[in-house]
Amino acid sequence: MSILNKAIGEANALFDDSNGTDNLRTILTSLAYTSGLLLKATVASPTVATAATQVVLEDCYIQKFRASLGTTGTVTSTTVQLKNGSTVIASLTFAPTDADGIIKEITVAESYQAVSAGATITIAVSAISTGPAALDAQAYLQSVKVAA
């Protein structure tokens, strides 16, 4: 994957709409995102609990975390967290006023993106509203770090 990482860097350095490198960067970035591992949690009736866990076998990066709720619920908010061990590295909150089916995505802070081999990555619900339904949360573990 270091060859892919180098190619992405070169495409970034050459970024110019007139010579096609924008397409090259798009293709290489797409390849980097699809070459990783997907940690996914799908829960019909979410509760405060761990929704999915994965032990990482090799060093990797997590840059994006996304989640959706089919029904956001009422009264209070629902919070979905992404953890590296016991450290919360990203958090998404769904308010009862959010539209049902809304998808939220967050970029993981730079200081938390690197994940070491042997780490346990977890998607957990840490706070729950009344009556939320259809939680779908995803984190992509990539072998290379994709430049913004």
Secondary structure, DSSP 8 states (H G I E B T S, - for coil): -HHHHHHHHHHHHT--GGGTHHHHHHHHHHHHHHTSEEEEEEESS--SEEEEEEE-SS-EEEEEEEEEEEE--BSS-EEEEEEETTEEEEEEEE-TTS-TT-EEEEE--GGG-EE-TT-EEEEEEEE--BS-EEEEEEEEEESS----
